[in-house]
């Protein structure tokens, strides 16, 4: 398994835990910010109303408040009735009525009417006491409201009072917590699953792309190996098409192509080139007396000796049968003739010590030169080198002959001329 796929799997395993932790942390912070304030210590008055935990206080039933209009005074609360009774003055006891006679009838009537002012005074006193008792709670409520930073009940608008009246009275705990959670928390809770899905999709996509990349890399390695094999096979085919299978040197067509290119390059700068054509003397007798295997050994021996005496820029090829070609540039005529003679002597010397011995193996060699005066034509150069080879054969074999104008032409040259390419 590749490293990219392992990393993607670890990310997928850790992703749900991290998202759950983030969600719990966000919810905890939201609840901590919106938690209800602690209750006030005793004696500090009522906590501020309107936060959903405590109901707002009722409006003060003050009959003299223009905010609420003129209303009748409600009866005093029970705990004030005893105080009111204590505060009411005791009426003086009147002496018991004396039995009166008929003449005292008028005073009796007057006495019956006289208690009326006392009753009115008592009613006024009771009304003042009731009003004082009624104003005590409102003063306490106004003081508590001012303590908690609220306006007095008398300054509240009627719209606020109506809204409080219309507010629901019974609120469950779940609804309270729902109201406490801010709106952005719900958006975060809604966005987290979408983000989780997108992250999982992206990780799976990354794993898929990593797998595809791995497969493509594997296919690329296979293609590179096949390309190397094709290159090797192409090189082998090219070598087979351009090289002699027995000796490994250039064949006739490949040598002609290389020589033509070299002549064009040398003709551009006027540099000389020497062409050496040679064959094995009495090669047919070697095949007939020692066999064709000995003939192949003789050809390989000659090719190896020539390779040891040539430079990397020189061309060496097989014309066919027992005939070979050498092309060397930038040499003097003496150097080319000396090179051919060195090769001839080396073949004669090594033919007697090889396995099996090849007595009588020698070379006949003809040398022709291409310069600006004679021209750089391939066929003309080969014809002059072939004429020099024929002269070496006629001269007794095992020798080197340089082409010149006074050399006799081969008998077949009058009718058919051999072509290099």
N, C-alpha and C positions, 0 to 999 in steps of 0.2 A: 504494500500500500504506500502510495506516495506521501510525502510530508504535507503537501497542500490538503489532501483529503483528511489526514489525521487532524490537522489544525481545524478544519471545518467541522468535524465531528465533535471536538472538544468545545467549540463555540456553541454548537446546538445543544449540548448537554448543560452548559452553564447559563444559557440565555434565559430559560423560564425562571430559574431561581433569582437571577438578578432583576428581572422585570417584576416578580412578585415582591421582592424586597423594596424596590423603588415605589411600587404602588402602596404598600403598607406605610412606608415613610411619608409619602405625600398625604395620605389620609390622616396619619397621626399629627402631622403639622397643621393640617386644616382644623382638626378637632381641638388641638391645643390653642389655636388662635381664636376660635369661636366658642370656647367653653364659657359657661355662665360664671359671673363673678361670685365670690364667696358671700355668704349672708353676713350682714353687718352685725357687729357685737350688740348685745342687749343694751337698750337705752339710747341707741342712736336713731331711733325712728324707723319708719317703714322703708324697705328698699325701693329703688326707683321702679315705677311701674312701666309696662309697655314692652318688656323684653321677652314675653312669652312664658315666663315662669311664675309671675305674680300678677294677679288681676289689678287693674287700676282702681284707685279709691273712688267711691261715689261722689258726685258733686255735692257741695254743701247745701243743705236745704235752708238757706238763709232767706227769710222773707223780705229783707231789706236790700238784697243784692239785685241791682238792675240787670245783671247778666241772666238771671233765671226768672225774672219777673216777680210779681207779687204773689206769694203763696201763703196759705194759712200755716200757722206754726203747728208742727206735729206735737203730739204729747211727749213729755219728757221721758227719757229711758227709765227703766225700773230702778237702776242704781241711783238715779237722781231724785226719785220721788221721796225717799227717806230724808235726804238732805233738805229738800224743799219743805218737807213737813217740819223739820227742825228750825228752818229759817223763818217760817211764818210766825208773826207775833201772836201772842196769846191775847185773846179778847178779855177785857176786864169783866169779872163776874159781877153781875148785877144782883142787888139784894132781892130776896123773894118778895113777890108782890103781896102787899097788904090787902086784906079784904076791904074793899071800898064800899062806901055807901052810895046811894043814888046820886048825891050831889057830886061825887068824884068821878062821874062817868066821862066828863070831858077830858080830864087829865089822862084817864086810861086810854082814850082814843089817841091822844097826843103821844103817849108812850108807845103805842103800837106803831105809829108812823115814824117815830124818831130813830129807830134802829136802821133805817134805810141808808143813811149816809155811812154808817159803820160798815154795812155790807158792801157798798161800792168801794170804800177804801180797802177792804179786805180783798176784793176782786182785783183791784189795781196792783196791790202788793203781790198777789199770786201770779198775775200776768208778768210782772217785772222779774220775779224769781224764775218763772218758766223760761222767759227770754234769755236770762243770764245763763241758766242751765243749758239751754239749747246752743248758745254761742260758744260754750267751752270746747266741745269736740271740734268745731270748725276752726277755732284758733289753733288747736293742736295739729289738725290736718294741714293748715297753712304753714305752720312752723316746720312740720316734717317735710313738706314739699320744698320749702326754701332751703332746708338743710341739705336735701339731695339735689339741689341745682335746678329745681323745677319752678315754674311760675305758680303763683297762688291759684287756688281753684277759681277765684273770681275772675282771673285774667284769661282763662282758657276759652278758646272759641267754641262755638256751638257745633262746628263741623267735626272737631276732635272728639267732642262728647258723643256725637251721634255715631262716629266711627267706632268708638269704644263700646257703645251699646250694641252695635251690629257685629262686633267681633265674637267668634265662638268662645264659649265658656269652657267646654271640656276638650282639652288638647292632649292627645296621647304622647307617650315618651318617644315613640318612633317618629311621629310628626315633628316633635320638637327637635330631634337630632337631624331630621331631614332639612328643617328650616335653618339649623345652625351650619350645615355644610355649605360652603360658598359654591357659586356656580362653576368656577373654573375647575373645581375638583371633579365635577361630573364630566366636564369636557375631557379632563385628563383620563378619567376612568374609561370614557368612550374611545379615546385615541390610543390607549395602551394596547388593546387587542389588535387594532389595525397595525400599529407599529410592530407588534410581535409577529403578526402574519407576514408583514413585509420583510422583516429580518429573517424569518425562517425561510421565506421564498428566496431571498438573496443568498443565504448560505447554501441552500440546495442548488441554486443556480451556479454558485461558485464551485460546488462539488461536481456538478455536471460538466462545467467548463474545464475543471481540472482533469476529470476523466477523459474528456475529449482531447485535451492537450496531451495527456499521457499516451492515448492511442495514436494521435498524430505523430508524436515523437517516435513511437515504436514503428509506425509505418515509414517514417522518414529514415530511420536506421535501416529498415529492410530495403527501402529504395536505394539508399547509399551503398549498401552491400551489393545489390543487384547492378547498380551503376559501375561499381568497381569490377565486378565480374564481366560486365559488358565491355568495359574499357580494356581489360586483359584479353578478352576474346577478340576484340577489334584489333588490338596490337598483334595478337598471334596471327590473325588473318592477314593483316598488312604485311607482317614479316614473311608469311608464306607466299604472299603475292609478289613481294619485291626481292626476296632472298632465295638463293639456291638451297634446296633441302639437304644436299649432301655436304657441301662445304660451308654453308652459312653466309656466303658473300652475296653481293648483288647479282641478280640474274640479268639477262640480256636487255630486257625492256627497261628495268629500273636503272641500269647503268646508262643506257642511252638517254633517259630523261634527265638524270643528274648531270651527265656530261653536257647536254644541250643548255641547261640552265647555267652551268659554270662557264661555258663558252660565251654566252651572252653577257655575263658579268665581266669577264676578262676583256671582251671586245670593247666595252664601254671605256675602259681605262688603257687599252693597248698593251696588256700584260701577256706574256707568252704561256703556252701550255704544251706539254709533251704527251703523246699517246704511245703506249707500248703494247704491242700485240705479240703474244707468244703461245706456243703449244708444246706438248711433250713429244720428244723424239721416240719413235718406235713404240708408241703406246698400244698399237694393235698387237704387237708381238707379246707385250706384257700380259694383256688379257688372254691371248691364246695360250701362252706357255704357263702362266701362273694363275690364271683365272680372273674372273671379273672382280672378286673380292680384293685381289692384289691391285687391280686397276683403281678401285675406289680408295685404297690406302695411298696409292701414288698421288691421286688428285688431292686428298686431304693433306698429304705431306707438302706438296707444292704450295697450297693455299696458306698453310701455317708459316712457311718460310717467308712468303711474300708479305704477310701481315707483320712480321717482326721487323721488316726493313722499310716500311712505309710510315708516313706521318698521318696525323688525324685528318688533315685536309685533303689527302690523296684519295682517289676513287679506285676501287678494285672490284672487278666483276668477272663473271663467267659468261663467255660468248656461247658456249655449247660444246658438248663432248669434252675434248682435252684442250680447248683453246680458252685463253684468259686475256683480260684487258686491264691496263693500269693507266690512269690519268693523273699527272702531277703538274702543278702550276708553279710559276715563278722559279724555275730552275734554268740553268744554262745548258746548252746541248751536251757539253762534256759531263756535267753532273747527271743528266738523264741517262746517258750511255754508260756511265760508271755504275749507276744504280742497277741498271739491267744486267751488267756483267757480274756484279756482286750477287745478285739473286741466282744467276745461272751457276756460279761456282758453288754457292751454298747447297743447291739442289743436288749437284753432282757429288758433293762431299757427304751429305746425309743419306743419300739413297743406298749406300752400301752398309750403313750401320743401323738402319731401321729394321723393324720386325713386321713381316719377313723382309729380308734383304731384296733390293730391287736393282740389280746390276744393270748397267747400261742406260739408266734413267738420266736424261739431259733435256735442255731447253733450247729452242730456236726462237730468237727474239728480233722483232723489227720495231724501229723507233721513228716516229714522224712528229714534226713540230708545227704548231699553229701560231703565226705572228701576224702583224698588221700587213706585211707585204704579201704573204701567201693566203691570207683570209682565215676566218673562223668558221667555215662551213663544216658541219659534222661529217657528212658523207664523204666529202673530199679528203678530210683528214684521215678517216678510217681507210679509205682506198689507198692512200700513200703509205700508211703503216702496214697494210696487208701486203703491198708490193715489196716492202722491205723484208717482211717475214718470208715471202716466197724466195727472195734473193738469199736469205740465210739458209733455207732448206736446200737450195741449189748449190750453195757454197760448201756443203758438207755437214750441216746441222751443228748443234751445240756451239752457237756463236750469236753475236749481236750485230745487226746491220742497221745503219741509219739511212733513212729515206733520202734520195736525191733524184735529180731529173734524168740521170743517165742509167738508172736501174731498169732492167727489162720488165715488162708487165707479165703477169701470170697468163698462161694460155687461155684460161676461161674468161679473162677480163675483156677480150675482144668481142665476146658474144654476150656474156652475162656477168654483171658486177655484183659482188656481195654487198648487202646492205646491213648496217648496224641496227637500225630501227625500222 
